[in-house]
Amino acid sequence: MSDKIFVFGHQNPDTDAIGSSMSYAYLRKNVAFGALNTEVVALGEVNEETAFALKTFGLEAPRVVKSAKEEGVDTVILTDHNEFQQSISDIEEVTIFGVVDHHRVDNFHTAVPLFMDVQPVGSASSIVYRQYLANGVEIPTAIAGMMLSGLISDTLLLKSPTTHPTDFKVAEDLAKIAGVDLEEYGLAMLKAGTNLSTKTAEELIDIDAKTFEFSGSKARIAQVNTVDIPEVLERLTEIKSAMTAYMTAGGFDDFIFMITDIVNSNSEIIELGSHPEKVEKAFNFSLKDDHAFLAGAVSRKKQVVPQLTESFEA
């Protein structure tokens, strides 16, 4: 095995997964002491929103890997996730050197101590930015742009309830370093990720999907951003068919699909599976034809997962 350390975000990477891993890999390679031989990789192809960010700042997408050990690597650093079911296929066979994340800690264990920085802020990129400041490492323009993009993506341009009060200053600082107008660039990037018409139903439900466990039940929760929820619901039949097939193939008990309107900050929830009553209880609504409107919901992390966790455990 080599001394190389892979740095990566979660499966089906979003912009924060890519931005935080790229920026953290660069940071750990350039610290004044304890520099590491890091390589940023990805656990899936980038989406259109992330591709827009990468193109804007003149960067290439990280190469996609499926296994660390097959690449001769036995040490990894995780960003924007910690749950093993969201990570690389052989996560339990490698050494986790560190974690930088802003999600709940669950289904996570290590045999040896590690560096772990988990904070309840708007993005993993926000945490990485603070580590640049703490270590006195100069931030290249493109790296600042990717951290900014990760923050914009995860907070819907600082409008999501997951936005931490400190994120506003982080965004302002990063926009200045990146040389972009925060509002103008942020809106353009978010809109780049809302072109869903060219996606198949199978692609739609897998653009930004994560696996969770709720009291022994295995659930898949996916989210897409749009400016037109009714347009997506016109494809309800094929979307439900794709969800059913995915559940069968993956052995999932439930599949929750969140369609989020980034302009009006609302979502439509589609639920298929064994526990519709628990989903209805979680959000205090009634499903009709397997879906219902959820006013004011834009965050899977803060407005969906905790509510489902509580409902399934009741």
MIDRENSE-267322 format. One record per residue (C-alpha): residue number from 0; residue in three letters; x, y, z. Coordinates in steps of 0.5 Angstrom, whole numbers, plus 500, padded with zeros to 3 digits. Layout:
<pts>
PT; num; residuo; X; Y; Z
PT; NUM; Ala; X; Y; Z
...
</pts>
This chain:
<pts>
PT; num; residuo; X; Y; Z
PT; 0; Met; 500; 500; 500
PT; 1; Ser; 502; 507; 498
PT; 2; Asp; 502; 513; 503
PT; 3; Lys; 497; 516; 499
PT; 4; Ile; 491; 518; 503
PT; 5; Phe; 484; 519; 499
PT; 6; Val; 479; 525; 501
PT; 7; Phe; 472; 524; 498
PT; 8; Gly; 465; 526; 500
PT; 9; His; 459; 522; 500
PT; 10; Gln; 456; 517; 494
PT; 11; Asn; 452; 521; 489
PT; 12; Pro; 456; 527; 491
PT; 13; Asp; 453; 534; 491
PT; 14; Thr; 457; 541; 490
PT; 15; Asp; 459; 541; 498
PT; 16; Ala; 461; 534; 498
PT; 17; Ile; 466; 536; 492
PT; 18; Gly; 468; 543; 494
PT; 19; Ser; 469; 541; 501
PT; 20; Ser; 473; 535; 499
PT; 21; Met; 477; 538; 494
PT; 22; Ser; 479; 544; 499
PT; 23; Tyr; 481; 540; 504
PT; 24; Ala; 485; 535; 500
PT; 25; Tyr; 489; 542; 498
PT; 26; Leu; 489; 544; 505
PT; 27; Arg; 492; 538; 508
PT; 28; Lys; 497; 538; 502
PT; 29; Asn; 500; 545; 504
PT; 30; Val; 500; 546; 511
PT; 31; Ala; 506; 548; 514
PT; 32; Phe; 507; 542; 519
PT; 33; Gly; 504; 535; 518
PT; 34; Ala; 503; 535; 510
PT; 35; Leu; 499; 529; 507
PT; 36; Asn; 500; 526; 501
PT; 37; Thr; 492; 527; 499
PT; 38; Glu; 489; 526; 493
PT; 39; Val; 481; 528; 492
PT; 40; Val; 477; 523; 489
PT; 41; Ala; 469; 522; 488
PT; 42; Leu; 464; 517; 489
PT; 43; Gly; 460; 518; 483
PT; 44; Glu; 460; 523; 477
PT; 45; Val; 458; 530; 479
PT; 46; Asn; 451; 533; 478
PT; 47; Glu; 450; 539; 473
PT; 48; Glu; 450; 544; 479
PT; 49; Thr; 457; 542; 481
PT; 50; Ala; 459; 542; 474
PT; 51; Phe; 457; 549; 473
PT; 52; Ala; 462; 551; 479
PT; 53; Leu; 468; 547; 476
PT; 54; Lys; 467; 550; 470
PT; 55; Thr; 467; 557; 473
PT; 56; Phe; 473; 556; 477
PT; 57; Gly; 477; 552; 471
PT; 58; Leu; 477; 546; 475
PT; 59; Glu; 477; 539; 473
PT; 60; Ala; 472; 534; 477
PT; 61; Pro; 476; 529; 481
PT; 62; Arg; 476; 522; 478
PT; 63; Val; 471; 517; 481
PT; 64; Val; 473; 511; 485
PT; 65; Lys; 469; 505; 488
PT; 66; Ser; 474; 502; 492
PT; 67; Ala; 480; 505; 496
PT; 68; Lys; 484; 498; 497
PT; 69; Glu; 483; 497; 489
PT; 70; Glu; 487; 503; 488
PT; 71; Gly; 493; 501; 493
PT; 72; Val; 490; 506; 498
PT; 73; Asp; 489; 504; 506
PT; 74; Thr; 487; 511; 509
PT; 75; Val; 482; 516; 508
PT; 76; Ile; 479; 522; 510
PT; 77; Leu; 471; 523; 509
PT; 78; Thr; 468; 530; 508
PT; 79; Asp; 461; 532; 508
PT; 80; His; 459; 525; 511
PT; 81; Asn; 460; 520; 516
PT; 82; Glu; 455; 515; 516
PT; 83; Phe; 458; 508; 513
PT; 84; Gln; 452; 507; 508
PT; 85; Gln; 454; 513; 505
PT; 86; Ser; 461; 512; 504
PT; 87; Ile; 466; 508; 500
PT; 88; Ser; 465; 501; 499
PT; 89; Asp; 470; 498; 503
PT; 90; Ile; 470; 504; 508
PT; 91; Glu; 470; 498; 514
PT; 92; Glu; 477; 496; 511
PT; 93; Val; 481; 502; 511
PT; 94; Thr; 483; 507; 516
PT; 95; Ile; 479; 513; 517
PT; 96; Phe; 485; 519; 518
PT; 97; Gly; 479; 524; 519
PT; 98; Val; 472; 527; 518
PT; 99; Val; 470; 534; 517
PT; 100; Asp; 462; 534; 517
PT; 101; His; 456; 538; 519
PT; 102; His; 451; 532; 519
PT; 103; Arg; 449; 528; 525
PT; 104; Val; 454; 522; 527
PT; 105; Asp; 451; 515; 526
PT; 106; Asn; 453; 508; 524
PT; 107; Phe; 460; 511; 525
PT; 108; His; 466; 507; 529
PT; 109; Thr; 473; 507; 528
PT; 110; Ala; 479; 502; 531
PT; 111; Val; 484; 508; 532
PT; 112; Pro; 483; 515; 534
PT; 113; Leu; 482; 520; 529
PT; 114; Phe; 482; 528; 527
PT; 115; Met; 474; 529; 527
PT; 116; Asp; 471; 536; 526
PT; 117; Val; 463; 536; 526
PT; 118; Gln; 460; 543; 527
PT; 119; Pro; 452; 544; 526
PT; 120; Val; 454; 549; 520
PT; 121; Gly; 451; 550; 513
PT; 122; Ser; 456; 546; 510
PT; 123; Ala; 462; 542; 510
PT; 124; Ser; 466; 547; 506
PT; 125; Ser; 464; 552; 512
PT; 126; Ile; 468; 548; 516
PT; 127; Val; 474; 547; 512
PT; 128; Tyr; 474; 555; 511
PT; 129; Arg; 475; 556; 518
PT; 130; Gln; 481; 551; 518
PT; 131; Tyr; 485; 555; 512
PT; 132; Leu; 484; 561; 517
PT; 133; Ala; 487; 557; 523
PT; 134; Asn; 493; 554; 519
PT; 135; Gly; 495; 560; 516
PT; 136; Val; 494; 557; 509
PT; 137; Glu; 493; 562; 503
PT; 138; Ile; 487; 560; 499
PT; 139; Pro; 487; 560; 492
PT; 140; Thr; 482; 563; 488
PT; 141; Ala; 479; 557; 485
PT; 142; Ile; 479; 553; 492
PT; 143; Ala; 475; 559; 495
PT; 144; Gly; 470; 558; 489
PT; 145; Met; 469; 551; 490
PT; 146; Met; 468; 552; 498
PT; 147; Leu; 463; 558; 496
PT; 148; Ser; 459; 553; 492
PT; 149; Gly; 459; 548; 497
PT; 150; Leu; 456; 553; 502
PT; 151; Ile; 451; 556; 497
PT; 152; Ser; 449; 549; 495
PT; 153; Asp; 447; 546; 502
PT; 154; Thr; 444; 553; 504
PT; 155; Leu; 440; 555; 498
PT; 156; Leu; 444; 561; 498
PT; 157; Leu; 444; 562; 505
PT; 158; Lys; 436; 561; 505
PT; 159; Ser; 436; 554; 508
PT; 160; Pro; 434; 554; 516
PT; 161; Thr; 441; 550; 516
PT; 162; Thr; 444; 556; 515
PT; 163; His; 449; 558; 521
PT; 164; Pro; 449; 565; 523
PT; 165; Thr; 457; 565; 522
PT; 166; Asp; 456; 562; 514
PT; 167; Phe; 454; 569; 512
PT; 168; Lys; 461; 572; 513
PT; 169; Val; 464; 566; 511
PT; 170; Ala; 460; 567; 504
PT; 171; Glu; 462; 574; 504
PT; 172; Asp; 469; 572; 505
PT; 173; Leu; 470; 567; 500
PT; 174; Ala; 466; 571; 495
PT; 175; Lys; 471; 576; 495
PT; 176; Ile; 477; 571; 495
PT; 177; Ala; 473; 568; 489
PT; 178; Gly; 472; 574; 485
PT; 179; Val; 465; 573; 484
PT; 180; Asp; 458; 577; 486
PT; 181; Leu; 455; 572; 491
PT; 182; Glu; 448; 573; 489
PT; 183; Glu; 449; 573; 482
PT; 184; Tyr; 454; 567; 482
PT; 185; Gly; 449; 564; 487
PT; 186; Leu; 443; 564; 483
PT; 187; Ala; 446; 562; 476
PT; 188; Met; 449; 556; 480
PT; 189; Leu; 443; 554; 483
PT; 190; Lys; 439; 555; 477
PT; 191; Ala; 444; 550; 473
PT; 192; Gly; 442; 545; 477
PT; 193; Thr; 435; 545; 476
PT; 194; Asn; 434; 543; 469
PT; 195; Leu; 431; 536; 470
PT; 196; Ser; 427; 535; 463
PT; 197; Thr; 433; 531; 460
PT; 198; Lys; 434; 527; 466
PT; 199; Thr; 430; 520; 466
PT; 200; Ala; 426; 518; 472
PT; 201; Glu; 432; 513; 474
PT; 202; Glu; 437; 519; 474
PT; 203; Leu; 432; 524; 478
PT; 204; Ile; 431; 519; 484
PT; 205; Asp; 439; 518; 484
PT; 206; Ile; 441; 525; 483
PT; 207; Asp; 442; 527; 491
PT; 208; Ala; 440; 521; 494
PT; 209; Lys; 443; 518; 501
PT; 210; Thr; 441; 512; 505
PT; 211; Phe; 439; 512; 512
PT; 212; Glu; 437; 507; 518
PT; 213; Phe; 431; 509; 522
PT; 214; Ser; 430; 504; 528
PT; 215; Gly; 432; 498; 524
PT; 216; Ser; 428; 500; 517
PT; 217; Lys; 433; 502; 511
PT; 218; Ala; 430; 508; 508
PT; 219; Arg; 433; 512; 501
PT; 220; Ile; 432; 519; 501
PT; 221; Ala; 433; 523; 495
PT; 222; Gln; 432; 530; 493
PT; 223; Val; 432; 535; 487
PT; 224; Asn; 431; 542; 486
PT; 225; Thr; 427; 545; 481
PT; 226; Val; 423; 552; 480
PT; 227; Asp; 417; 548; 478
PT; 228; Ile; 414; 543; 482
PT; 229; Pro; 408; 541; 478
PT; 230; Glu; 412; 540; 472
PT; 231; Val; 416; 534; 476
PT; 232; Leu; 410; 532; 478
PT; 233; Glu; 407; 531; 471
PT; 234; Arg; 412; 525; 471
PT; 235; Leu; 409; 522; 478
PT; 236; Thr; 408; 515; 475
PT; 237; Glu; 414; 514; 472
PT; 238; Ile; 418; 517; 478
PT; 239; Lys; 414; 512; 482
PT; 240; Ser; 416; 506; 478
PT; 241; Ala; 423; 508; 478
PT; 242; Met; 423; 508; 486
PT; 243; Thr; 419; 502; 486
PT; 244; Ala; 425; 498; 482
PT; 245; Tyr; 430; 502; 486
PT; 246; Met; 427; 499; 493
PT; 247; Thr; 426; 492; 490
PT; 248; Ala; 434; 492; 488
PT; 249; Gly; 437; 495; 494
PT; 250; Gly; 432; 492; 499
PT; 251; Phe; 430; 498; 502
PT; 252; Asp; 423; 499; 506
PT; 253; Asp; 422; 506; 504
PT; 254; Phe; 424; 511; 499
PT; 255; Ile; 422; 518; 500
PT; 256; Phe; 423; 523; 494
PT; 257; Met; 423; 531; 496
PT; 258; Ile; 422; 535; 490
PT; 259; Thr; 424; 542; 493
PT; 260; Asp; 422; 549; 490
PT; 261; Ile; 428; 553; 491
PT; 262; Val; 424; 560; 489
PT; 263; Asn; 419; 559; 494
PT; 264; Ser; 422; 555; 499
PT; 265; Asn; 417; 549; 499
PT; 266; Ser; 417; 542; 498
PT; 267; Glu; 413; 536; 495
PT; 268; Ile; 414; 529; 499
PT; 269; Ile; 413; 523; 495
PT; 270; Glu; 413; 516; 499
PT; 271; Leu; 413; 509; 497
PT; 272; Gly; 414; 503; 502
PT; 273; Ser; 412; 500; 508
PT; 274; His; 411; 506; 513
PT; 275; Pro; 407; 511; 510
PT; 276; Glu; 404; 512; 516
PT; 277; Lys; 410; 514; 520
PT; 278; Val; 412; 519; 514
PT; 279; Glu; 405; 522; 515
PT; 280; Lys; 406; 523; 522
PT; 281; Ala; 413; 526; 521
PT; 282; Phe; 410; 531; 517
PT; 283; Asn; 403; 532; 520
PT; 284; Phe; 400; 531; 513
PT; 285; Ser; 396; 526; 509
PT; 286; Leu; 399; 523; 503
PT; 287; Lys; 394; 523; 497
PT; 288; Asp; 397; 518; 491
PT; 289; Asp; 403; 517; 495
PT; 290; His; 405; 525; 495
PT; 291; Ala; 404; 531; 499
PT; 292; Phe; 406; 538; 500
PT; 293; Leu; 410; 540; 505
PT; 294; Ala; 410; 548; 506
PT; 295; Gly; 417; 551; 508
PT; 296; Ala; 421; 545; 507
PT; 297; Val; 428; 545; 504
PT; 298; Ser; 433; 542; 508
PT; 299; Arg; 433; 534; 508
PT; 300; Lys; 438; 534; 514
PT; 301; Lys; 434; 539; 518
PT; 302; Gln; 427; 538; 516
PT; 303; Val; 426; 531; 514
PT; 304; Val; 431; 526; 517
PT; 305; Pro; 430; 529; 524
PT; 306; Gln; 423; 528; 524
PT; 307; Leu; 423; 521; 520
PT; 308; Thr; 428; 519; 526
PT; 309; Glu; 423; 521; 531
PT; 310; Ser; 417; 518; 528
PT; 311; Phe; 420; 511; 527
PT; 312; Glu; 423; 511; 534
PT; 313; Ala; 416; 513; 537
</pts>
